[in-house]
C-alpha cells in the first residue's frame, strides 16, 4: 500500500467540484451557441421576386434594416436567409493557452486564434450539436468573438466528469 493511495478522497473531490462550480458562477459569460442551418426562409427586409427567384432589392416596409439603393443589406440580394437555431448559454472562456486544461486537443499547434471554454456537464448535448459560438454576447460592441468548435467537448474533473472543456477556433465575421 502506497502512502498516496488515500490522497484524493471523496471529500477532496467534492471540494474540487464545489470550487469549480463557484469559479463557473463567477467567471461565466453569456454566450450564444449557433447550430447549423439546413433551411432558408424569405428575407424579412426586402421584397422577394418570385420570377427571378431572388430579392427585388426593394425595401419591405417594416423590415429591420432600411435601405434605399443597392442590394438588401440582410440577404445581399439573394432573397433568402438561413434559418439558424441558437441557444443562450453561460461558458467560462480561457483565452490564455497557459491556463488551458491539457490534452483536450492535439490539433492546436499555434494557440493564437483559439479559446477553451469550461462548462457544466449538463451542456454536453448542446455543445456537441453547436457549430459555432458567440462569446460574451452581453457587450455593446458590434464585433462579436465568433468561434467554430474544434473537436468534441471533453469531460474533465478530479475523479468525476462534472465539467466539460471544449476547444474553439476563431473565425472571421
N, C-alpha and C positions, 0 to 999 in steps of 0.2 A: 504494500500500500504506500503510495506516494504522499508526501506532505501537501501536494496540490490537489488531491482528489476532491476535497470538500471546499475548495477555494471559492467556486462560483455556486453559491447556494441558491435556493429558490427565493430567499429573501433578497439577495443581491440582484437577481433577475428582475424581481418586482420593483426594486429601487430604480433599475435601469428603465423599465417600462414607464414608471411614473415620471422620471426625469425627462425622457424623450417626449412624453405626452405634453409636459409643460413647455419644453422647447418648441414643439409644434404649435402650441397655443400662442406662444409669444412671437414666434418668427414667421408664421404662415402669412402669406399674402393672397389676396383674391386673384384667381386665375380663371381663364376660360378654356376649357377643352373644346377642340373643334374636331368633329367626326367627318369622315369623307362624305362627299355629296354624290349621289347617284341619280338625282332628279333635278331637272331645270324647270323654273317657273317663269312666267311673264314678268318682265321688269315693271315695277310699280312706279317708275319715274318717267317713262316715256310711253308713247302710243305705239303699239305693235302693228306692223304692216303684214297682214296675213298673205298678201300676194307675193311680196318679196321674201317672206318668212324671216324678217329681221326688224329692227327698230326703224321707225319712220324718222327718228331723231327730232321729234317734236315733243315738247314738254307736256306731260299729262297733269292737268290741274290737280293740285293736292299732293303731288309727288314730293319725296323728301329732299331732293336737290334740284332747285330751279335752274334752268339754263335757257338761253335764247338762241344761240347759234352753235354750230358744231355738233359733235356727237354727244349722246347721252353720257354724262359722267359716271353713271352707275353701271351700265351694261356695255359701254363703249361701242354702241351701235349694233350689238348682237341681238338685242331684244329679249334675251333670256338671261337669267342669273341663276347660279347654283343654289339649291335649297340646302343650306348647311345646317346640320343639327349641332347645337352647342350645349355645354353644361358648365355651370359655375362651380368652382371647387377651390379649396384652400390648400396651397402647397408651400413648402419651405424650399426656396431656391438657394443653391450653393453655387455661386459664380466662381469662387476661387478654387482651382483644382486641388490645392493642397489640403482642403477640407473635405474632399470627396471620400466617400466610402470606397475602399479599394476593391479591385476585381469585379466591378459591376460591368464594365465593358472593356474589352481589349482592343477595340477598334479605334480608340481615341489615341492617335499618335501625337496630335497637337491639341492641347486643351482649349485653345482660343476659339471662340465661337460655340462653345459647349456649355451646358449648365446641367447640374444634377439636382433633382428635386426629391425631397423626402415627403412622405405622406403616410397616413394610417392605412392598414391593410384593407380596410373596407372599400378603398378606392380602386382596388385592383381591376375589376371588370371595366370601369370607365377608362382607366389608363390604357388597358390593352386595346380597347376599341378606338381610342383617340389617335388621330393622325398628327395633330398639331396642338400647341398650347400658346395662349397669350398670357404672359406673366405680368403680374401686378396691374390688373385692369382698373384699379381704383385711382390711378394717377390721371391728371388732367391733360397729359401730353397726347398729342395727336399720333406720335410714333410709339407703337407698342412693340415690346420684345416678343417676336414670333419665332417659335421653335418647332421642329418636327421631331417625333420620337425616334431615338436612335437605339434600338434594342428593346427588349422586354423589361417590364418592371421586375425588380429582383427583391425578394423578401430579405429583410435584414433585422437584426436584433441579437441579443445575447440569450441563446437557448430558446428563443421563440421567434416567430415570424410576424411580429406585431406591426411592423412598418415596412414600407417599400422605398427603394431607391430607384429612380428612373433617370436615364440619360436622354438629353435633348440636344439637337444641333440647330444652331441659329440659321434661319432662312431669311432671305431678303423680302421686304414687304412689297 
